Amino acid sequence: ASEPRRLSRLVQQMLDLSRMENRTAPLKLEQIDTVRFVRRIVDSQQQLFSDHDLRLRFSDDTQGRPSDIEADPDMVTQAVVNLMSNAMRYTPEGGWVVVSVRTSRRNVQIIVSDTGIGIAPEHLPRIWDRFYQVSASRSAESSGLGLSMVKWIVEAHHGEIRVESKESAGTTFTARL
């Protein structure tokens, strides 16, 4: 029963990505308070992470500075959830995932860090490619589309996404919006 579900999810993600790339998915921009918005997403995922024996934490690193941005809430949710599920997939039981919001003069950053297995340097340039998967053994639940979707969403918001990773020491994705 899980194989048809996986295929259905894969087809849906391919359609979503195709729609985004063909600009048939216009951004529905709204003013969002990133701290409150991201905290809500993290709260909604708490149980799932707990079920996987992972600790999930939200961190407000804005020091009280405003974190409002013009963004498409559905797309930002999808990007954050994709980054979080990636972190969950590659973090061994007992590990941590921390999602934080930081502000600078020019942008708001959403950061997803994990204490997972990390990504080897030779794989880093390719992680944004569709269907690229670092490790076949860990990815039965993965379509290989999540990160290309995240990159597209962030860039559609005129932002950028960066990744830093050390093998067996974890990975940090930083989306600047």
PANUFI-705868 format. One record per residue (C-alpha): residue number from 1; residue in three letters; chain; x, z, y. Coordinates in steps of 0.001 Angstrom, whole numbers, plus 500000, padded with zeros to 6 digits. Each point is the difference from the previous one (the first is absolute). Example, Ala and Ser with C-alpha at 12.3 -4.5 7.8 and 13.67 -1.06 7.14 Angstrom:
MIVO   num   residu   chaine        X        Z        Y
MIVO     1      ala        A   512300   507800   495500
MIVO     2      ser        A   501370   499340   503440
//
This chain:
MIVO   num   residu   chaine        X        Z        Y
MIVO     1      ala        A   500000   500000   500000
MIVO     2      ser        A   502891   500540   502396
MIVO     3      glu        A   501358   496428   499728
MIVO     4      pro        A   496916   498304   501539
MIVO     5      arg        A   500048   502642   502756
MIVO     6      arg        A   503680   499279   500674
MIVO     7      leu        A   499373   496235   500115
MIVO     8      ser        A   497041   500465   502303
MIVO     9      arg        A   502133   502132   502348
MIVO    10      leu        A   502783   497402   499926
MIVO    11      val        A   497589   497175   500891
MIVO    12      gln        A   498514   502087   502825
MIVO    13      gln        A   503459   500765   501422
MIVO    14      met        A   500979   496327   499809
MIVO    15      leu        A   496816   499033   501843
MIVO    16      asp        A   500607   502675   502646
MIVO    17      leu        A   503578   498874   500559
MIVO    18      ser        A   498998   496337   500115
MIVO    19      arg        A   497247   500760   502528
MIVO    20      met        A   502436   501953   502143
MIVO    21      glu        A   502624   497265   499944
MIVO    22      asn        A   497461   497319   500828
MIVO    23      arg        A   498781   502097   502912
MIVO    24      thr        A   496467   499947   498590
MIVO    25      ala        A   500177   503788   500125
MIVO    26      pro        A   499968   500689   503740
MIVO    27      leu        A   501294   503381   501124
MIVO    28      lys        A   497164   502298   501037
MIVO    29      leu        A   501912   502041   502553
MIVO    30      glu        A   498925   503513   500911
MIVO    31      gln        A   501675   502852   501817
MIVO    32      ile        A   501170   502425   497317
MIVO    33      asp        A   501703   503368   500213
MIVO    34      thr        A   502686   499395   497384
MIVO    35      val        A   500603   503690   499221
MIVO    36      arg        A   496342   500744   499241
MIVO    37      phe        A   499572   496640   498257
MIVO    38      val        A   503007   500314   497665
MIVO    39      arg        A   499302   503682   499290
MIVO    40      arg        A   496520   498971   498770
MIVO    41      ile        A   501513   497378   497670
MIVO    42      val        A   502472   502544   498597
MIVO    43      asp        A   497216   502569   499494
MIVO    44      ser        A   497946   497420   498099
MIVO    45      gln        A   502913   499342   497606
MIVO    46      gln        A   500906   503672   499333
MIVO    47      gln        A   498113   500270   496695
MIVO    48      leu        A   501412   496747   498630
MIVO    49      phe        A   503570   501148   500693
MIVO    50      ser        A   499251   503405   498555
MIVO    51      asp        A   498686   498309   496821
MIVO    52      his        A   503389   498240   499721
MIVO    53      asp        A   501800   503338   500457
MIVO    54      leu        A   501392   498940   503390
MIVO    55      arg        A   499995   501953   503223
MIVO    56      leu        A   498643   498129   503012
MIVO    57      arg        A   500478   501247   503538
MIVO    58      phe        A   499058   498744   503463
MIVO    59      ser        A   502369   500664   502875
MIVO    60      asp        A   499127   499620   503688
MIVO    61      asp        A   503370   499291   501635
MIVO    62      thr        A   498578   498884   503368
MIVO    63      gln        A   500771   503315   501748
MIVO    64      gly        A   496637   499737   501700
MIVO    65      arg        A   500614   496539   501471
MIVO    66      pro        A   497008   497642   499829
MIVO    67      ser        A   499870   497830   496885
MIVO    68      asp        A   497201   497618   500990
MIVO    69      ile        A   500401   496346   499076
MIVO    70      glu        A   497842   496877   499973
MIVO    71      ala        A   499729   499088   496332
MIVO    72      asp        A   497703   498783   497263
MIVO    73      pro        A   499053   503242   498193
MIVO    74      asp        A   499234   498318   496660
MIVO    75      met        A   503292   498136   499953
MIVO    76      val        A   502044   503024   501057
MIVO    77      thr        A   498252   502027   497271
MIVO    78      gln        A   500874   497325   497446
MIVO    79      ala        A   503658   499950   501106
MIVO    80      val        A   500354   503805   499870
MIVO    81      val        A   498232   500263   496632
MIVO    82      asn        A   502194   497208   498576
MIVO    83      leu        A   503155   501812   501139
MIVO    84      met        A   498697   503289   498582
MIVO    85      ser        A   499058   498512   496631
MIVO    86      asn        A   503417   498354   499828
MIVO    87      ala        A   501592   503399   500631
MIVO    88      met        A   497763   501559   497341
MIVO    89      arg        A   500897   497327   497453
MIVO    90      tyr        A   503766   500483   500392
MIVO    91      thr        A   500185   503769   500425
MIVO    92      pro        A   500426   502092   496842
MIVO    93      glu        A   497676   502950   499346
MIVO    94      gly        A   500752   503030   502127
MIVO    95      gly        A   501229   497801   502858
MIVO    96      trp        A   498967   499863   503624
MIVO    97      val        A   498423   497351   502206
MIVO    98      val        A   499936   500720   503734
MIVO    99      val        A   498007   497875   502428
MIVO   100      ser        A   500855   500557   503644
MIVO   101      val        A   499096   498673   503421
MIVO   102      arg        A   502616   499827   502746
MIVO   103      thr        A   499756   498611   503518
MIVO   104      ser        A   502548   498500   502337
MIVO   105      arg        A   499564   498567   503479
MIVO   106      arg        A   499225   496547   498618
MIVO   107      asn        A   498259   500510   496663
MIVO   108      val        A   498458   502169   497339
MIVO   109      gln        A   501716   500274   496629
MIVO   110      ile        A   498317   500703   496686
MIVO   111      ile        A   502606   501154   497489
MIVO   112      val        A   499536   500340   496250
MIVO   113      ser        A   502875   501764   498201
MIVO   114      asp        A   500320   500892   496365
MIVO   115      thr        A   502401   501756   497660
MIVO   116      gly        A   499664   497173   497505
MIVO   117      ile        A   502369   497825   498013
MIVO   118      gly        A   501050   497964   503037
MIVO   119      ile        A   500709   496290   500240
MIVO   120      ala        A   503373   498435   499162
MIVO   121      pro        A   501616   498250   503000
MIVO   122      glu        A   499834   496585   498320
MIVO   123      his        A   496213   500294   499704
MIVO   124      leu        A   499298   501100   503598
MIVO   125      pro        A   499899   496513   501593
MIVO   126      arg        A   497457   498784   497418
MIVO   127      ile        A   497498   502872   499958
MIVO   128      trp        A   497831   498206   502591
MIVO   129      asp        A   499666   496891   497796
MIVO   130      arg        A   496711   499485   498233
MIVO   131      phe        A   499925   501084   496363
MIVO   132      tyr        A   503576   501330   500204
MIVO   133      gln        A   500324   503192   497996
MIVO   134      val        A   503161   502010   499721
MIVO   135      ser        A   499126   501529   496663
MIVO   136      ala        A   497608   498431   497531
MIVO   137      ser        A   499732   503199   497972
MIVO   138      arg        A   498511   502023   502872
MIVO   139      ser        A   497615   497396   501326
MIVO   140      ala        A   497128   499600   497556
MIVO   141      glu        A   497685   501108   502813
MIVO   142      ser        A   501702   497853   502645
MIVO   143      ser        A   499179   496462   501045
MIVO   144      gly        A   503249   499504   501905
MIVO   145      leu        A   497955   499119   503100
MIVO   146      gly        A   499809   503386   501730
MIVO   147      leu        A   503164   499781   502085
MIVO   148      ser        A   499479   496381   501077
MIVO   149      met        A   496556   501099   501178
MIVO   150      val        A   501470   502976   501883
MIVO   151      lys        A   502558   497737   501705
MIVO   152      trp        A   497322   497507   501008
MIVO   153      ile        A   497714   502730   501410
MIVO   154      val        A   502788   501643   502000
MIVO   155      glu        A   501203   496660   501404
MIVO   156      ala        A   496416   498953   500840
MIVO   157      his        A   499999   503105   502244
MIVO   158      his        A   503256   498751   501632
MIVO   159      gly        A   501850   502785   498245
MIVO   160      glu        A   502872   500162   497556
MIVO   161      ile        A   500621   501727   496708
MIVO   162      arg        A   503326   501306   498731
MIVO   163      val        A   501102   501557   496760
MIVO   164      glu        A   502872   502319   499153
MIVO   165      ser        A   500683   500983   496435
MIVO   166      lys        A   502589   501690   497831
MIVO   167      glu        A   499843   499599   496246
MIVO   168      ser        A   498695   503187   498362
MIVO   169      ala        A   499680   501637   503426
MIVO   170      gly        A   496811   498453   501339
MIVO   171      thr        A   498685   497423   502414
MIVO   172      thr        A   498717   500051   503575
MIVO   173      phe        A   497784   497308   501491
MIVO   174      thr        A   499587   500022   503806
MIVO   175      ala        A   497238   497913   501566
MIVO   176      arg        A   500271   499681   503791
MIVO   177      leu        A   496728   499044   501665
//
